[in-house]
Amino acid sequence: MVVAVTAGLGLLIAFAGVAVMWRLRTRSIGVMLAVVVVVAVAATLAGVVAIIMKMIIAGAVKDFVLSVVTVGGLVGLGVAFVLAKRVVGESRRLVAAVREPPFVAPKGLPAELQTIANTLEEAYARERALEGARRELVAWVSHDLRTPLAGMRAMAEALEDGVVSDPETVARYHGQIKQEVERLSAMVDDLFELSRIHAGALRLSRARIGLADLVADTLAGAEPLARAKGVVLTAEAADVVPVEADAGALGRALGNLVVNAIRHTPSDRTVVLRARVDDTGMACLSVTDCCGGIPEEDLPRLFEVAFRGEAARTPTADGGAGLGLAIAQGIVEAHDGRIEVVNDGPGCRFEIRLPLVAG
């Protein structure tokens, strides 16, 4: 009977405590800790009262028991107050650090708050890096757009005002304007593709494809550029390297790597495409060039948006806006793969690794 009564009273007090905590769920942690202690003391006190009434304890003994329970409750409330004060103080220290840029995670916080602080620090660092990359991209793209537009405007005004009238110069101006329009159009296409990748709006139509066919198609598409540059383009592909991929998107990623390799390889040198299965059981596409190697300090930044390995943004006849490698990385990662670059012999080697399809 005592156990039943005690359990019943404890459940009623527990339900009441849960209801109170639900109503105070947006209040301070200290208030909720105080409610927890009060519920525990009240449940204990109710049980003691039930025992006293059942055993008909009265007089000094009853007062003694109730005093012990009361002291225990007051001690619990005191400990809860100290704990709540520390938790609230550390929480306010974390909030103050968040409001004071640049954010640096405070040290010495309770484990959970320290985890939150460290996660916030990493998130703020990524945000600052992305914001810096966005500003850099806007500055670089603005320059890459402004320079050819200024040249096209000058040529158009010269043609309109009749400053240039001989057929040969007029034809040359028309050719240059067309070339710049095509380059700007390609840059806008790259920017649109990159924005889709960053927004997570890239839609892939995956199907089972063989990398040997993809290499052959890429080789055929890049052959005219390689011939014009005087670069020898070769391929080495295993017969069966099946993957689940969007052939168009993955072909664009591989094409960007090949075009980039051709642009940076001197005439009479070689660019090699390979498709194989690596030692880890992944499908591997590689593009090896003879560019002379990449400085070690530039390797981590090679796939950054608009990075071209040089401070100058002078447009070249076959140069891009530095978006090709960033687009290739986005496409490969959308296929659950990874892309890497290492220096290899007289040049560098770009490698795309994708999950291999069994069977």
JOWO-V284639 format. One record per backbone hydrogen bond with DSSP energy under -1.0 kcal/mol. CO is the residue of the C=O (numbers start at 0). NH is the residue of the N-H. If there is no record, write none. Layout:
CO&NH ; CO&NH
This chain:
0&4 ; 1&5 ; 2&6 ; 3&7 ; 4&8 ; 5&9 ; 6&10 ; 7&11 ; 8&12 ; 9&13 ; 10&14 ; 11&15 ; 12&16 ; 13&17 ; 14&18 ; 15&19 ; 16&20 ; 17&21 ; 18&22 ; 19&23 ; 21&24 ; 23&26 ; 27&31 ; 28&32 ; 29&33 ; 30&34 ; 31&35 ; 32&36 ; 33&37 ; 34&38 ; 35&39 ; 36&40 ; 37&41 ; 38&42 ; 39&43 ; 40&44 ; 41&45 ; 42&46 ; 43&47 ; 44&48 ; 45&49 ; 46&50 ; 47&51 ; 48&52 ; 49&53 ; 50&54 ; 51&56 ; 58&62 ; 59&63 ; 60&64 ; 61&65 ; 62&66 ; 63&67 ; 64&68 ; 65&69 ; 66&70 ; 67&71 ; 68&72 ; 69&73 ; 70&74 ; 71&75 ; 72&76 ; 73&77 ; 74&78 ; 75&79 ; 76&80 ; 77&81 ; 78&82 ; 79&83 ; 80&84 ; 81&85 ; 82&86 ; 83&87 ; 84&88 ; 85&89 ; 86&90 ; 87&91 ; 88&92 ; 89&93 ; 90&94 ; 91&95 ; 92&96 ; 93&97 ; 94&98 ; 109&113 ; 110&114 ; 111&115 ; 112&116 ; 113&117 ; 114&118 ; 115&119 ; 116&120 ; 117&121 ; 118&122 ; 119&123 ; 120&124 ; 121&125 ; 122&126 ; 123&127 ; 124&128 ; 125&129 ; 126&130 ; 127&131 ; 128&132 ; 129&133 ; 130&134 ; 131&135 ; 132&136 ; 133&137 ; 134&138 ; 135&139 ; 136&140 ; 137&141 ; 138&142 ; 139&143 ; 140&144 ; 141&145 ; 142&146 ; 144&148 ; 145&149 ; 146&150 ; 147&151 ; 148&152 ; 149&153 ; 150&154 ; 151&155 ; 152&156 ; 153&157 ; 154&158 ; 155&159 ; 156&160 ; 157&162 ; 157&163 ; 165&169 ; 166&170 ; 167&171 ; 168&172 ; 169&173 ; 170&174 ; 171&175 ; 172&176 ; 173&177 ; 174&178 ; 175&179 ; 176&180 ; 177&181 ; 178&182 ; 179&183 ; 180&184 ; 181&185 ; 182&186 ; 183&187 ; 184&188 ; 185&189 ; 186&190 ; 187&191 ; 188&192 ; 189&193 ; 190&194 ; 191&195 ; 192&196 ; 193&197 ; 194&198 ; 195&200 ; 196&199 ; 206&244 ; 208&242 ; 209&213 ; 210&214 ; 211&215 ; 212&216 ; 213&217 ; 214&218 ; 215&219 ; 216&220 ; 217&221 ; 218&222 ; 221&225 ; 222&226 ; 223&227 ; 224&228 ; 225&229 ; 225&230 ; 229&267 ; 231&270 ; 233&272 ; 235&274 ; 240&210 ; 241&356 ; 242&208 ; 244&206 ; 245&249 ; 246&250 ; 247&251 ; 248&252 ; 249&253 ; 250&254 ; 251&255 ; 252&256 ; 253&257 ; 254&258 ; 255&259 ; 256&260 ; 257&261 ; 258&262 ; 259&263 ; 265&268 ; 268&231 ; 270&233 ; 271&287 ; 272&235 ; 273&285 ; 274&237 ; 275&283 ; 277&280 ; 281&277 ; 282&353 ; 283&275 ; 284&351 ; 285&273 ; 286&349 ; 287&271 ; 294&297 ; 298&301 ; 300&303 ; 303&306 ; 321&305 ; 322&326 ; 323&327 ; 324&328 ; 325&329 ; 326&330 ; 327&331 ; 328&332 ; 329&333 ; 331&336 ; 332&335 ; 337&352 ; 339&350 ; 341&348 ; 343&346 ; 345&291 ; 346&343 ; 347&288 ; 348&341 ; 349&286 ; 350&339 ; 351&284 ; 352&337 ; 353&282
